[in-house]
Amino acid sequence: MKVSTIYISFIFLLFSLIINAQTIQTHTEIPIVEEVVGASPEEMPEFPGGIKAMQNFIKANAQYPKVITEKGIYGTVYIRFTVDIDGSIKDIKVLKGIIDCPECDNEAKRLCSIMPKWKPGKVNGTLTPVYLNYPLKFQAQ
């Protein structure tokens, strides 16, 4: 079963969010935003090694839920997590999951929870926790 669509979609959206660093409206009206406590970061958090490294991490660690293929379910899981000042990922939450696919929600949370430490964000040169929202697409192959 091919999962490259998941990886490509996730990486494309991740790259777009980092570049824009602003609110983006999706077709489901869930805002994709990056927030910090107090002010906008001058340096956004970054996955170690950048986008390509994140793509490789997801490809190596994703466990595609069987229910996607079995039931023909597809959709996007919107995840929110915090990149803390030490680069660790915490406070992982599903903002909006896929109806009838809690396995997809759990897989998106699991992938975030096992990520290595990121390069943390900065405001005025000070390390700052940054809250990130990311969509992760799931689609039958």
Z-matrix of the N, CA and C atoms (Angstrom, degrees):
N
C 1 1.450
C 2 1.534 1 107.81
N 3 1.323 2 116.80 1 132.56
C 4 1.459 3 121.55 2 -177.55
C 5 1.527 4 110.17 3 -86.39
N 6 1.324 5 114.85 4 134.96
C 7 1.458 6 119.59 5 177.33
C 8 1.521 7 111.24 6 -120.77
N 9 1.320 8 115.89 7 9.32
C 10 1.458 9 119.06 8 -177.37
C 11 1.522 10 112.57 9 -61.52
N 12 1.326 11 118.54 10 -29.22
C 13 1.464 12 121.27 11 178.54
C 14 1.517 13 110.49 12 -62.19
N 15 1.334 14 116.53 13 -39.12
C 16 1.467 15 120.26 14 178.48
C 17 1.515 16 109.74 15 -62.29
N 18 1.333 17 116.05 16 -48.32
C 19 1.463 18 120.09 17 -176.20
C 20 1.519 19 111.73 18 -64.81
N 21 1.299 20 115.93 19 -46.28
C 22 1.464 21 120.02 20 -178.25
C 23 1.528 22 110.04 21 -63.02
N 24 1.330 23 116.87 22 -44.33
C 25 1.467 24 120.29 23 179.47
C 26 1.518 25 111.13 24 -61.35
N 27 1.326 26 116.47 25 -46.11
C 28 1.460 27 121.04 26 -178.36
C 29 1.524 28 110.73 27 -63.34
N 30 1.331 29 117.19 28 -46.44
C 31 1.464 30 121.07 29 -178.01
C 32 1.526 31 110.19 30 -65.87
N 33 1.329 32 118.23 31 -42.60
C 34 1.452 33 120.72 32 178.42
C 35 1.519 34 110.58 33 -58.96
N 36 1.316 35 116.76 34 -47.51
C 37 1.456 36 120.03 35 -178.91
C 38 1.519 37 111.26 36 -66.66
N 39 1.325 38 117.00 37 -39.66
C 40 1.460 39 120.73 38 177.78
C 41 1.523 40 110.32 39 -60.01
N 42 1.329 41 116.57 40 -48.07
C 43 1.456 42 121.07 41 -179.50
C 44 1.523 43 110.69 42 -61.28
N 45 1.314 44 116.84 43 -43.40
C 46 1.463 45 120.93 44 179.70
C 47 1.514 46 111.66 45 -61.47
N 48 1.319 47 116.50 46 -40.85
C 49 1.462 48 120.21 47 -178.91
C 50 1.519 49 111.94 48 -67.58
N 51 1.325 50 116.38 49 -41.03
C 52 1.463 51 119.44 50 -179.28
C 53 1.521 52 110.06 51 -66.36
N 54 1.312 53 117.09 52 -42.18
C 55 1.465 54 120.77 53 -179.70
C 56 1.525 55 110.85 54 -64.39
N 57 1.325 56 117.86 55 -47.40
C 58 1.456 57 121.20 56 -174.75
C 59 1.519 58 113.23 57 -76.74
N 60 1.314 59 118.40 58 -38.85
C 61 1.474 60 123.35 59 -178.50
C 62 1.528 61 112.14 60 46.40
N 63 1.319 62 114.37 61 44.99
C 64 1.451 63 119.79 62 178.82
C 65 1.516 64 108.96 63 -149.61
N 66 1.311 65 117.24 64 172.33
C 67 1.451 66 121.05 65 179.15
C 68 1.519 67 109.71 66 -70.38
N 69 1.340 68 115.05 67 133.85
C 70 1.445 69 122.06 68 177.69
C 71 1.517 70 106.47 69 -125.43
N 72 1.329 71 118.44 70 132.58
C 73 1.456 72 121.56 71 177.26
C 74 1.515 73 108.74 72 -92.58
N 75 1.326 74 117.07 73 131.21
C 76 1.453 75 121.75 74 176.42
C 77 1.513 76 108.31 75 -98.65
N 78 1.314 77 115.78 76 174.96
C 79 1.458 78 120.19 77 179.91
C 80 1.516 79 112.15 78 -65.03
N 81 1.324 80 118.81 79 -16.62
C 82 1.458 81 121.03 80 178.73
C 83 1.529 82 111.46 81 -98.93
N 84 1.302 83 117.01 82 7.39
C 85 1.458 84 123.23 83 177.26
C 86 1.535 85 113.69 84 64.00
N 87 1.329 86 118.09 85 23.48
C 88 1.467 87 121.64 86 172.76
C 89 1.525 88 106.28 87 -94.43
N 90 1.325 89 118.53 88 120.18
C 91 1.462 90 119.12 89 -179.75
C 92 1.519 91 111.15 90 -71.22
N 93 1.309 92 115.72 91 137.73
C 94 1.454 93 121.97 92 175.08
C 95 1.524 94 105.46 93 -102.58
N 96 1.306 95 116.40 94 109.05
C 97 1.454 96 120.08 95 -173.99
C 98 1.518 97 111.41 96 -134.29
N 99 1.302 98 114.57 97 160.22
C 100 1.444 99 122.45 98 170.18
C 101 1.519 100 106.35 99 -118.35
N 102 1.312 101 116.97 100 128.39
C 103 1.453 102 120.99 101 -176.43
C 104 1.523 103 110.10 102 -128.26
N 105 1.299 104 115.74 103 150.69
C 106 1.458 105 121.24 104 170.39
C 107 1.509 106 107.32 105 -131.06
N 108 1.291 107 114.45 106 162.48
C 109 1.451 108 118.67 107 175.71
C 110 1.521 109 107.31 108 -75.09
N 111 1.309 110 118.17 109 117.30
C 112 1.449 111 121.19 110 172.38
C 113 1.507 112 116.63 111 100.67
N 114 1.348 113 119.34 112 -51.65
C 115 1.458 114 120.11 113 -172.90
C 116 1.518 115 110.18 114 -155.14
N 117 1.337 116 115.67 115 171.11
C 118 1.464 117 119.89 116 176.67
C 119 1.517 118 109.73 117 -76.68
N 120 1.322 119 116.43 118 137.73
C 121 1.469 120 118.68 119 -178.91
C 122 1.517 121 111.26 120 -72.27
N 123 1.311 122 115.53 121 141.62
C 124 1.457 123 119.67 122 173.62
C 125 1.525 124 109.58 123 -83.93
N 126 1.325 125 116.12 124 -24.79
C 127 1.463 126 122.12 125 173.81
C 128 1.515 127 108.33 126 -126.32
N 129 1.320 128 115.94 127 117.09
C 130 1.460 129 120.87 128 178.57
C 131 1.526 130 109.82 129 -77.22
N 132 1.325 131 116.91 130 153.42
C 133 1.460 132 119.19 131 174.06
C 134 1.528 133 109.66 132 -60.94
N 135 1.326 134 115.27 133 153.10
C 136 1.458 135 119.92 134 -178.79
C 137 1.520 136 109.88 135 -139.59
N 138 1.319 137 115.55 136 134.15
C 139 1.452 138 120.80 137 174.80
C 140 1.521 139 107.59 138 -63.45
N 141 1.345 140 119.00 139 139.03
C 142 1.469 141 120.04 140 -177.95
C 143 1.528 142 111.59 141 -60.48
N 144 1.304 143 116.40 142 122.21
C 145 1.458 144 121.49 143 -178.81
C 146 1.510 145 113.40 144 92.52
N 147 1.344 146 117.44 145 -5.91
C 148 1.453 147 121.16 146 175.79
C 149 1.512 148 114.45 147 86.26
N 150 1.322 149 115.08 148 -163.64
C 151 1.460 150 123.72 149 -173.21
C 152 1.531 151 111.71 150 -62.22
N 153 1.309 152 117.39 151 -45.67
C 154 1.469 153 120.71 152 -178.44
C 155 1.532 154 110.22 153 -61.83
N 156 1.309 155 117.23 154 -41.11
C 157 1.463 156 120.55 155 178.68
C 158 1.522 157 110.83 156 -64.88
N 159 1.335 158 116.70 157 -37.74
C 160 1.461 159 119.67 158 177.82
C 161 1.521 160 110.04 159 -66.21
N 162 1.312 161 117.62 160 -42.10
C 163 1.451 162 121.74 161 178.09
C 164 1.531 163 109.78 162 -59.19
N 165 1.308 164 117.04 163 -45.37
C 166 1.463 165 120.75 164 178.68
C 167 1.525 166 111.43 165 -64.00
N 168 1.328 167 116.84 166 -38.90
C 169 1.466 168 121.06 167 178.55
C 170 1.530 169 110.40 168 -61.65
N 171 1.321 170 116.08 169 -47.93
C 172 1.463 171 120.45 170 -178.45
C 173 1.530 172 110.03 171 -64.49
N 174 1.332 173 116.54 172 -44.09
C 175 1.461 174 120.81 173 179.66
C 176 1.528 175 110.84 174 -59.67
N 177 1.304 176 116.98 175 -40.55
C 178 1.463 177 120.99 176 -178.12
C 179 1.526 178 113.23 177 -75.70
N 180 1.320 179 118.11 178 -23.81
C 181 1.459 180 120.93 179 -171.57
C 182 1.528 181 116.30 180 -114.51
N 183 1.320 182 118.13 181 -12.55
C 184 1.465 183 120.26 182 -176.92
C 185 1.528 184 111.02 183 -69.12
N 186 1.312 185 114.72 184 137.78
C 187 1.464 186 122.30 185 174.55
C 188 1.523 187 106.20 186 -119.92
N 189 1.306 188 115.76 187 96.43
C 190 1.456 189 123.00 188 -174.20
C 191 1.525 190 110.07 189 -64.25
N 192 1.331 191 119.03 190 121.14
C 193 1.472 192 121.10 191 -179.15
C 194 1.527 193 112.37 192 -62.17
N 195 1.337 194 117.07 193 131.16
C 196 1.466 195 122.29 194 -179.55
C 197 1.523 196 111.94 195 -63.48
N 198 1.328 197 117.35 196 -29.05
C 199 1.465 198 121.20 197 -178.01
C 200 1.530 199 111.80 198 -59.65
N 201 1.316 200 117.30 199 -27.16
C 202 1.467 201 121.46 200 178.65
C 203 1.525 202 109.85 201 -59.59
N 204 1.322 203 116.14 202 -49.94
C 205 1.457 204 120.95 203 -179.42
C 206 1.516 205 111.51 204 -73.91
N 207 1.324 206 116.38 205 -43.23
C 208 1.463 207 120.91 206 -176.75
C 209 1.524 208 112.56 207 -61.96
N 210 1.315 209 117.64 208 -41.78
C 211 1.459 210 121.54 209 -175.79
C 212 1.529 211 113.58 210 -105.95
N 213 1.333 212 117.11 211 -3.20
C 214 1.459 213 119.96 212 -179.16
C 215 1.522 214 112.68 213 67.71
N 216 1.327 215 116.43 214 29.49
C 217 1.466 216 121.63 215 -179.20
C 218 1.527 217 108.99 216 -80.26
N 219 1.316 218 116.17 217 144.58
C 220 1.456 219 121.13 218 173.68
C 221 1.521 220 108.63 219 -147.71
N 222 1.310 221 115.92 220 161.25
C 223 1.457 222 120.36 221 177.97
C 224 1.512 223 111.08 222 157.68
N 225 1.311 224 114.65 223 -169.83
C 226 1.457 225 122.04 224 -176.84
C 227 1.514 226 109.58 225 -125.15
N 228 1.325 227 115.66 226 133.44
C 229 1.461 228 121.78 227 173.47
C 230 1.527 229 106.40 228 -99.71
N 231 1.325 230 116.09 229 124.32
C 232 1.463 231 121.23 230 177.80
C 233 1.523 232 107.90 231 -97.89
N 234 1.323 233 115.33 232 117.65
C 235 1.461 234 123.02 233 -175.67
C 236 1.523 235 109.31 234 -110.19
N 237 1.328 236 115.88 235 142.99
C 238 1.463 237 121.39 236 172.20
C 239 1.516 238 107.10 237 -122.86
N 240 1.331 239 115.47 238 133.55
C 241 1.462 240 120.11 239 175.72
C 242 1.521 241 109.65 240 -147.15
N 243 1.312 242 114.39 241 163.31
C 244 1.460 243 121.08 242 179.64
C 245 1.518 244 109.17 243 -108.40
N 246 1.325 245 116.32 244 132.20
C 247 1.460 246 121.16 245 167.72
C 248 1.522 247 104.55 246 -95.43
N 249 1.328 248 115.90 247 108.87
C 250 1.454 249 121.20 248 -175.23
C 251 1.530 250 111.03 249 -77.16
N 252 1.325 251 116.95 250 175.12
C 253 1.466 252 121.31 251 -176.15
C 254 1.525 253 112.58 252 -65.40
N 255 1.328 254 117.80 253 -20.48
C 256 1.467 255 120.20 254 175.92
C 257 1.527 256 111.64 255 -93.86
N 258 1.339 257 117.33 256 4.21
C 259 1.455 258 122.46 257 178.26
C 260 1.519 259 114.34 258 88.00
N 261 1.329 260 116.72 259 -3.38
C 262 1.461 261 119.22 260 -179.80
C 263 1.526 262 110.70 261 -75.59
N 264 1.328 263 115.17 262 153.92
C 265 1.455 264 122.10 263 178.39
C 266 1.523 265 107.59 264 -95.90
N 267 1.336 266 116.30 265 129.56
C 268 1.460 267 119.93 266 179.09
C 269 1.528 268 109.18 267 -143.94
N 270 1.324 269 115.93 268 174.29
C 271 1.475 270 122.59 269 176.93
C 272 1.531 271 112.39 270 52.96
N 273 1.316 272 117.28 271 48.46
C 274 1.462 273 122.00 272 -179.25
C 275 1.525 274 108.61 273 -78.05
N 276 1.334 275 115.56 274 126.23
C 277 1.459 276 121.10 275 -178.56
C 278 1.522 277 109.98 276 -138.37
N 279 1.308 278 115.52 277 146.66
C 280 1.459 279 120.85 278 171.78
C 281 1.519 280 106.76 279 -89.89
N 282 1.321 281 116.57 280 116.37
C 283 1.458 282 120.87 281 177.74
C 284 1.519 283 110.53 282 -78.28
N 285 1.315 284 114.69 283 -41.90
C 286 1.459 285 120.39 284 177.02
C 287 1.516 286 107.18 285 -151.37
N 288 1.322 287 115.01 286 122.32
C 289 1.452 288 119.73 287 -178.71
C 290 1.510 289 111.63 288 -100.24
N 291 1.320 290 114.28 289 -169.00
C 292 1.457 291 121.82 290 178.96
C 293 1.527 292 107.76 291 -101.30
N 294 1.320 293 116.36 292 126.27
C 295 1.461 294 121.24 293 178.91
C 296 1.522 295 108.52 294 -59.06
N 297 1.315 296 116.13 295 136.32
C 298 1.467 297 123.37 296 179.14
C 299 1.522 298 113.91 297 66.89
N 300 1.321 299 118.33 298 17.73
C 301 1.470 300 119.81 299 177.65
C 302 1.521 301 110.87 300 -142.24
N 303 1.330 302 117.95 301 66.88
C 304 1.462 303 118.98 302 175.36
C 305 1.532 304 111.45 303 -63.45
N 306 1.332 305 116.54 304 -22.64
C 307 1.470 306 119.84 305 176.83
C 308 1.529 307 110.88 306 -63.66
N 309 1.319 308 116.71 307 -35.17
C 310 1.469 309 120.90 308 177.76
C 311 1.525 310 110.26 309 -66.93
N 312 1.328 311 115.87 310 -44.31
C 313 1.463 312 120.47 311 178.07
C 314 1.527 313 110.17 312 -59.65
N 315 1.333 314 115.81 313 -45.45
C 316 1.466 315 120.51 314 -179.10
C 317 1.518 316 111.98 315 -65.20
N 318 1.330 317 117.11 316 -37.57
C 319 1.458 318 119.96 317 179.10
C 320 1.527 319 111.07 318 -67.59
N 321 1.312 320 117.56 319 -40.50
C 322 1.466 321 120.51 320 177.77
C 323 1.533 322 110.44 321 -61.95
N 324 1.338 323 116.53 322 -43.77
C 325 1.469 324 120.53 323 177.91
C 326 1.528 325 110.88 324 -64.88
N 327 1.323 326 116.41 325 -41.29
C 328 1.464 327 120.24 326 -179.49
C 329 1.525 328 111.42 327 -62.50
N 330 1.334 329 117.10 328 -44.17
C 331 1.457 330 120.49 329 179.18
C 332 1.528 331 111.50 330 -59.33
N 333 1.328 332 116.53 331 -42.18
C 334 1.474 333 119.60 332 177.72
C 335 1.527 334 111.05 333 -65.36
N 336 1.322 335 116.21 334 -39.31
C 337 1.469 336 120.03 335 -174.69
C 338 1.520 337 113.38 336 -68.99
N 339 1.322 338 117.96 337 -23.28
C 340 1.463 339 119.54 338 -178.80
C 341 1.529 340 113.00 339 -101.27
N 342 1.333 341 116.60 340 4.80
C 343 1.467 342 119.42 341 178.38
C 344 1.523 343 110.19 342 -63.30
N 345 1.335 344 115.92 343 146.23
C 346 1.461 345 118.59 344 173.27
C 347 1.525 346 110.07 345 -69.27
N 348 1.314 347 116.32 346 169.92
C 349 1.466 348 119.81 347 178.95
C 350 1.524 349 110.48 348 -63.85
N 351 1.338 350 114.16 349 137.56
C 352 1.453 351 122.11 350 177.85
C 353 1.526 352 109.54 351 -89.18
N 354 1.327 353 115.15 352 166.23
C 355 1.462 354 120.52 353 166.64
C 356 1.530 355 104.68 354 -75.78
N 357 1.345 356 118.43 355 121.44
C 358 1.473 357 119.73 356 -175.32
C 359 1.528 358 112.91 357 -71.13
N 360 1.339 359 114.58 358 162.54
C 361 1.455 360 121.36 359 177.24
C 362 1.523 361 111.32 360 -81.41
N 363 1.331 362 115.49 361 162.40
C 364 1.467 363 121.14 362 -179.70
C 365 1.521 364 110.97 363 -134.84
N 366 1.335 365 115.28 364 143.31
C 367 1.454 366 123.56 365 171.18
C 368 1.525 367 106.04 366 -126.02
N 369 1.328 368 116.42 367 123.18
C 370 1.470 369 121.86 368 -178.17
C 371 1.521 370 111.60 369 51.78
N 372 1.329 371 117.07 370 39.46
C 373 1.456 372 122.40 371 177.96
C 374 1.523 373 115.09 372 78.50
N 375 1.326 374 117.32 373 -0.37
C 376 1.461 375 121.56 374 -178.51
C 377 1.518 376 109.62 375 -104.09
N 378 1.332 377 116.38 376 133.20
C 379 1.459 378 120.18 377 176.47
C 380 1.517 379 109.49 378 -59.56
N 381 1.330 380 116.52 379 135.02
C 382 1.460 381 122.45 380 -173.87
C 383 1.522 382 109.93 381 -139.98
N 384 1.339 383 117.56 382 137.86
C 385 1.465 384 118.05 383 173.10
C 386 1.531 385 109.50 384 -64.47
N 387 1.320 386 115.94 385 139.23
C 388 1.458 387 121.23 386 179.48
C 389 1.521 388 107.93 387 -127.11
N 390 1.329 389 115.60 388 131.08
C 391 1.453 390 122.32 389 178.69
C 392 1.519 391 107.93 390 -94.99
N 393 1.307 392 115.92 391 127.45
C 394 1.456 393 121.03 392 -178.75
C 395 1.520 394 110.20 393 -121.55
N 396 1.313 395 116.70 394 139.10
C 397 1.463 396 123.33 395 173.24
C 398 1.519 397 106.87 396 -111.13
N 399 1.330 398 116.04 397 131.90
C 400 1.458 399 119.78 398 179.37
C 401 1.511 400 111.41 399 -138.07
N 402 1.323 401 116.41 400 138.96
C 403 1.460 402 121.18 401 174.47
C 404 1.528 403 109.98 402 -90.43
N 405 1.302 404 116.54 403 140.03
C 406 1.455 405 122.29 404 175.13
C 407 1.525 406 107.36 405 -127.59
N 408 1.333 407 116.09 406 114.19
C 409 1.470 408 121.55 407 -176.12
C 410 1.511 409 111.37 408 -83.13
N 411 1.324 410 114.96 409 137.78
C 412 1.454 411 122.64 410 172.88
C 413 1.522 412 107.21 411 -122.43
N 414 1.340 413 115.83 412 131.69
C 415 1.452 414 119.82 413 -178.49
C 416 1.514 415 108.95 414 -151.58
N 417 1.335 416 116.92 415 139.69
C 418 1.461 417 121.44 416 177.18
C 419 1.524 418 109.48 417 -64.70
N 420 1.292 419 114.77 418 143.81
C 421 1.474 420 120.92 419 -178.71
C 422 1.507 421 110.43 420 -98.26
